[in-house]
Structure formats: C-alpha cells, structure tokens
Amino acid sequence: MREALGGRVGGDGPFCRRVEGRLASLLAVDRVLLTTSCTHALELALLALGIGPGDEVIVPSFTFVSTANAVLRVGARPVFADIEEETLGLAAEDVARRLTPHTRAMIPVHYAGIAAAMDALLDLARLRGLRVVEDAAQGFGAALGSKPLGTLGDAGCFSFHETKNLTCGEGGALVLRDPEATRRAEIIREKGTNRSAFLRGEIDRYTWVCEGSSYVLSDILAAILDAQLDKADAIAQRRASIAVRYREGLDDWARSHGVRLPPALPDRSSNHHIFYLLFPDGPSRDAAIQSLRGGGVLATFHYVPLHSSPRGRALTRGGDSFPVTDRVAATLLRLPIHPLLSEGDVDTVIDGVRRSLA
C-alpha cells in the first residue's frame, strides 16, 4: 500500500493532489482543499473568511449539528432560522427577519441534494454584505442550473463521510471563491504553516505563519476517494434510477394519502442523496415507520431540530418560532436509497410503503 502511494501516507500527498484536481475539474473551480471532514471544512471556511468572536451566523435549525458546531468553534454565535416548504432549505424571508448588526454570514444547507433557494439568499447576502458558506455535505454532484452546489457562495463545504454518495470513510472538501481566502485556508489547515507552498517547491523551507490546526486529509483516504470518483457516474445513475422507481411506484399512493414526495424542480439537478416522504401529520409518519420496519424495511426520521435540542435551547432567543422546521421534523420519513439496493429490494420498499397506511 505504501509503495502504491509513492511512499507518502500523510496529508497533501500525491493522491490528495490528484483528487483535489479531479474535484476542481468536476466543480469547475480553480482550487479544492481536501479536509478531514465537512465539519472541518465548515470551520476552515469561517476562519478563512474572518468570522469569529462577536459575529453571528444564521443557520437552519433543520440540519446536522456540525453546521452550528462549526460556528461555535470559531467563537461566533449560530442564530437559527426556519426552512422553506419547497426545498427544506433556509427560508430567505425568515433569515431577513433574524438579521442584526452582528450578522456576518449565513450557512444554507442543501438538504437531500436539492439546492436551497440560493437566488433569494444570495440577493439578501449582497444587499446586507453577508458571507455565504454553503453546507453542501449532501450536495456533491447536484446543481442549480448549470452551477454545481458548493460553488454559488463565498465558500462551499462537502462531505465524503461513509453515509454520503461518494465516500472515503471520513473526509471533506472546501471550495473558496476568493484566491486570498484560499491561501489563508491552505495555511490554517496545515497547522498554520506554509508547508503546502514548500511541497510545491515555491519556498526552500516552511515555517509557522499564523494560528492553525490539522485539517489535512490523509493520502490513504484520498486514494480511496480517488477510486470512488472512478465510480461516480455509475453511483449517480443507480441512485437516480431508484428515485425514478420510487416516484413511479408511489406517486398515486402519495396523492391519495396527502403525502409529499421530494420536489422535481426543472432548475435543479438532484444527486438523490435522500428520498423522503412528508406525511400529513406525525402519527401517520410514525405508524408508517413502524409498519415498514415490521416488514424488514429500514425507514427512519431525520434531524431533531437544533432549536429544540438541549444545547440549542440555550442559544435560542425567547419567542422564536420555527413552524416549518417543527412540522417537517415531525412528518419526514427517509426511504433506503443506495447503489446496492436490488430491483427486488426497491419493489419491497414500494410495496411496504403502499401498505403502511390503510
């Protein structure tokens, strides 16, 4: 294995650089920085953009804890906002009403690989001078129009965790629009040193330049990701075909039971990371989960809203309400979707869903 890696197994080695180049080509950007996780990519993005103590960053309450944790880790304060009905991403109108003189940035999350309402969010950001950091943990391979998710704002953060469409077990990546911010991020992720410039032969020795940490992905994990990228088209096609089968098999059932399927929007290309059902109420969702599990189908809910969590309650302002978030969290059910599902497995899921409500 070490010989295959050219003698390098640490970070920023041959495979890291190869994968960064492949990702940059796929995303149509100048530079990609691999990181140890999307959580670290979010932290690194905020640090490179100068977000820190005294700043507020608006995040959706309907998201994984990393979105808010990254804000806290740089010393800023996460401010929770509601999501919109159509995409389950940040609602621009709700973001606007939560702005204060301390607001410096927002972090839209592209839930299920479907682009959030980025046109409205970017317009608001331009009007108020805010940074936009895209949490595209679920969004690699998806797009808004012709633009890949993660390349629309000031920064885009990706995940290659074992639960994602492409994986190296644990890993992430960061894209920054501004070359100077990219240079800062490169130094911060290498313990605050200019080691990357040294490895490129740009300087004859490297040294400590600024405060930093270790966000660099191991070349071993980059090699795994390189192999995953070889299969990216096949993985995407299989996930898309499963999503089509679910739509065809469940559309009439969903309409007759007041259940919503993920939106099929002409201006958005999904990567089919999640296929979800939104039930008319919590009891019917819970009954469907139990029915499916009884039939051997692993169906589950998703996020507990951050504003209702023990840590989140301490950060939430009195009188805040998140009606869409609360309703979605109570009624959303995720169906299995991954390339190893057989056609028979998909049939079992569809049949189980159709039997789950009388």
C-alpha positions in Angstrom: 0.0 0.0 0.0 2.8 2.4 0.9 4.5 1.8 -2.4 1.2 2.4 -4.3 1.1 5.8 -2.5 4.6 6.6 -3.6 6.0 6.4 -0.1 3.6 9.0 1.2 0.7 8.2 3.6 0.3 11.6 5.3 -1.7 14.6 4.2 -1.2 16.7 1.0 0.5 13.9 -0.8 0.2 12.6 -4.4 -3.3 11.2 -4.1 -4.6 14.3 -2.2 -3.4 16.5 -5.0 -4.7 14.2 -7.7 -8.2 14.1 -6.1 -8.2 17.8 -5.5 -7.5 18.3 -9.2 -10.3 15.9 -10.2 -12.8 17.6 -7.8 -11.8 21.1 -9.1 -12.5 19.9 -12.7 -15.8 18.4 -11.7 -16.9 21.5 -9.9 -15.4 23.9 -12.5 -13.4 25.8 -9.9 -9.7 26.8 -9.6 -8.9 25.0 -6.4 -10.3 22.5 -3.9 -8.8 21.8 -0.5 -9.4 18.3 0.9 -10.1 18.2 4.6 -10.7 15.5 7.3 -14.4 16.1 7.3 -17.1 18.5 6.2 -17.3 19.7 9.8 -13.7 20.8 9.5 -14.3 22.3 6.0 -17.0 24.5 7.6 -14.7 25.6 10.4 -11.9 26.3 7.9 -14.2 28.3 5.7 -15.4 30.5 8.5 -11.8 31.0 9.7 -10.6 31.9 6.2 -13.4 34.4 5.8 -12.6 36.1 9.1 -15.7 35.0 11.0 -15.1 35.0 14.7 -16.0 36.3 18.2 -18.8 38.8 18.3 -20.2 37.7 14.9 -23.5 36.0 14.3 -24.0 33.4 11.6 -27.5 32.3 10.5 -28.0 28.6 10.1 -31.1 26.4 9.6 -32.5 24.7 12.7 -33.2 21.7 10.4 -29.6 20.5 9.9 -26.9 18.3 11.3 -25.2 19.6 14.4 -21.9 20.3 12.5 -23.5 23.3 10.8 -23.9 25.0 14.2 -20.8 23.5 15.9 -18.5 25.0 13.2 -19.9 28.5 14.1 -19.3 27.9 17.8 -15.8 26.5 17.2 -14.6 29.8 15.7 -16.1 31.8 18.6 -19.2 33.1 16.7 -22.8 32.6 17.6 -25.2 30.5 15.5 -28.7 32.0 15.0 -31.3 29.5 14.0 -33.7 30.2 11.2 -36.7 28.4 9.7 -36.7 26.4 6.4 -38.9 26.8 3.3 -41.6 24.4 2.3 -40.4 23.6 -1.2 -36.7 22.7 -0.8 -36.4 22.3 3.0 -33.5 24.8 2.8 -33.1 28.1 4.5 -36.1 30.4 4.1 -34.8 33.8 2.9 -37.7 35.7 4.4 -37.0 34.2 7.8 -33.3 34.8 7.5 -34.1 38.5 6.8 -36.1 38.9 10.0 -33.3 37.5 12.1 -30.6 39.8 10.9 -28.9 42.1 13.4 -25.9 44.5 13.2 -23.8 41.5 14.3 -24.8 39.2 11.5 -21.8 38.4 9.3 -22.7 35.3 7.4 -25.3 32.6 6.7 -24.9 28.9 6.0 -27.5 27.4 3.7 -27.8 23.6 3.7 -28.7 21.8 0.5 -30.9 19.2 2.1 -31.2 15.8 0.3 -29.0 17.0 -2.5 -31.6 19.6 -3.6 -30.4 23.2 -3.9 -31.8 25.7 -1.3 -33.4 28.9 -2.6 -30.0 30.3 -3.4 -31.1 33.2 -5.7 -33.1 34.8 -2.9 -30.4 34.0 -0.3 -27.6 35.4 -2.4 -29.6 38.6 -3.2 -30.1 39.1 0.5 -26.4 38.5 1.2 -25.4 41.0 -1.4 -27.9 43.6 0.0 -26.6 43.2 3.6 -23.0 42.5 2.9 -23.1 38.9 4.3 -20.8 36.0 3.5 -22.5 32.8 2.2 -21.0 29.4 3.2 -22.8 26.6 1.5 -23.1 23.4 3.6 -23.1 21.0 0.6 -22.4 18.0 2.8 -25.3 16.2 0.9 -24.8 18.1 -2.3 -21.8 16.8 -4.3 -22.9 16.1 -7.8 -26.1 18.2 -7.6 -26.6 21.6 -9.3 -28.7 24.7 -9.5 -29.0 25.4 -13.2 -25.5 24.8 -14.6 -23.7 25.6 -11.4 -22.6 22.8 -9.0 -23.8 23.1 -5.5 -21.0 24.4 -3.3 -19.8 26.9 -5.9 -22.5 29.5 -5.6 -21.5 31.4 -2.5 -18.2 32.6 -0.9 -17.4 29.0 0.2 -18.7 25.5 -0.3 -18.2 22.6 2.0 -18.5 18.9 1.0 -18.6 15.6 2.9 -17.2 12.2 1.9 -18.4 10.5 5.1 -19.5 6.9 4.9 -23.1 7.9 4.6 -22.6 10.1 1.5 -22.9 9.3 -2.2 -19.1 9.2 -2.6 -17.1 8.2 0.5 -13.6 7.6 1.8 -15.0 6.7 5.3 -14.3 10.2 6.8 -13.4 13.2 4.7 -14.4 16.5 3.3 -13.5 19.3 0.9 -13.6 23.1 0.8 -14.0 25.5 -2.1 -13.5 29.2 -1.7 -14.3 31.8 -4.3 -11.6 34.3 -3.3 -7.9 33.3 -4.0 -6.7 35.1 -0.9 -9.1 33.3 1.3 -8.0 30.0 -0.3 -4.4 30.9 0.5 -5.3 31.6 4.1 -7.3 28.3 4.4 -4.3 26.4 2.9 -2.1 27.7 5.7 -4.6 27.3 8.5 -5.3 23.6 7.5 -1.5 22.9 7.7 -1.1 23.8 11.4 -0.7 27.4 10.5 2.4 26.8 8.4 3.3 27.4 4.7 4.2 23.7 4.3 2.0 23.3 1.2 3.9 26.0 -0.6 7.1 24.2 0.4 5.9 20.9 -1.0 5.1 22.7 -4.3 8.7 24.0 -4.4 7.7 27.6 -4.0 9.9 28.2 -0.9 13.0 26.5 0.4 11.7 25.9 3.9 8.4 26.2 5.7 7.6 27.8 9.0 4.8 28.9 11.3 2.8 31.7 9.7 -0.4 32.0 11.7 -2.6 30.2 14.1 -3.9 26.9 12.6 -4.8 23.3 13.1 -4.6 20.0 11.3 -7.4 19.7 8.7 -5.4 17.8 6.1 -6.8 14.6 4.7 -4.5 11.5 4.8 -3.3 10.3 1.4 -4.6 6.8 2.3 -8.1 8.2 2.5 -7.6 10.3 -0.6 -6.6 7.1 -2.5 -10.0 5.6 -1.5 -11.8 8.7 -2.7 -9.9 8.6 -6.0 -11.3 5.1 -6.6 -14.8 6.3 -5.6 -14.5 9.1 -8.2 -13.9 6.4 -10.8 -17.4 5.0 -10.0 -19.1 8.4 -9.6 -21.2 8.2 -12.8 -22.3 4.6 -12.1 -23.3 5.5 -8.5 -25.2 8.6 -9.7 -27.1 6.6 -12.3 -28.1 3.9 -9.9 -29.3 6.3 -7.3 -31.3 8.2 -10.0 -32.9 5.0 -11.3 -34.0 4.1 -7.7 -35.5 7.6 -7.3 -37.4 7.2 -10.6 -38.8 3.8 -9.4 -39.9 5.3 -6.1 -41.7 8.2 -7.9 -43.4 5.9 -10.4 -44.4 3.4 -7.7 -45.6 5.9 -5.1 -46.9 8.9 -6.9 -50.6 7.9 -6.9 -50.4 6.5 -3.4 -48.9 9.7 -2.1 -51.5 11.9 -3.7 -54.3 9.8 -2.3 -52.9 9.9 1.2 -51.8 13.6 1.3 -48.1 12.6 1.3 -45.4 14.8 -0.4 -42.5 13.4 -2.4 -39.2 15.3 -2.9 -39.8 18.1 -5.4 -38.8 17.6 -9.0 -37.7 21.2 -9.9 -36.7 22.0 -13.5 -33.9 24.3 -12.5 -32.3 21.9 -10.0 -30.4 18.7 -10.6 -30.5 16.4 -7.6 -27.9 13.9 -6.7 -30.7 11.8 -5.0 -28.8 11.7 -1.7 -32.1 11.2 0.2 -35.5 10.2 -0.9 -38.0 11.3 1.7 -41.8 11.3 2.2 -43.6 14.1 4.1 -46.7 12.8 5.8 -49.7 14.9 6.7 -49.1 14.5 10.4 -46.7 12.9 12.9 -48.9 9.9 13.9 -49.2 8.7 10.3 -45.5 9.1 9.8 -44.7 7.2 13.0 -47.2 4.5 12.0 -45.6 4.1 8.6 -42.1 3.8 10.1 -43.3 1.0 12.4 -45.1 -0.7 9.6 -42.0 -0.6 7.3 -39.7 -1.8 10.0 -42.0 -4.7 10.7 -41.7 -5.7 7.1 -37.9 -5.5 7.2 -37.5 -2.1 5.6 -35.2 0.3 7.4 -37.1 3.6 7.2 -36.4 6.4 9.6 -36.9 10.1 10.6 -34.2 12.7 10.3 -33.0 15.7 12.3 -34.2 16.7 15.7 -34.4 20.5 15.2 -31.4 22.2 16.7 -33.5 24.8 18.4 -35.3 22.1 20.4 -32.0 20.3 21.5 -30.5 20.8 24.9 -27.6 22.8 23.5 -29.8 24.7 21.0 -32.3 25.9 23.6 -29.5 27.8 25.3 -28.8 29.6 22.0 -32.4 30.3 21.0 -33.9 33.7 21.6 -37.1 33.9 23.6 -40.3 33.9 21.4 -38.5 32.3 18.4 -40.7 30.0 16.3 -39.8 27.6 13.6 -43.2 26.3 12.2 -41.9 24.7 9.0 -38.9 23.1 10.7 -41.1 21.6 13.5 -43.7 20.3 11.1 -41.1 18.7 8.7 -39.2 17.1 11.6 -42.4 15.5 12.8 -43.6 14.2 9.5 -40.5 13.3 7.4 -39.6 9.7 6.6 -36.5 8.6 4.7 -36.5 5.6 2.5 -33.5 3.5 1.7 -31.6 4.7 -1.3 -28.1 3.4 -2.2 -26.5 1.6 -5.2 -26.5 -1.8 -3.6 -30.3 -2.0 -3.5 -31.5 -4.6 -5.9 -34.7 -4.2 -8.1 -36.3 -6.7 -5.7 -35.3 -4.5 -2.7 -36.9 -1.5 -4.4 -40.1 -3.4 -5.0 -40.2 -4.4 -1.3 -39.8 -0.8 -0.2 -42.6 0.4 -2.6 -44.9 -2.4 -1.5 -44.2 -1.7 2.1 -44.9 2.0 1.8 -48.2 1.4 0.0 -49.3 -1.0 2.8 -48.1 1.3 5.6 -51.3 3.5 5.7 -54.7 2.0 5.4 
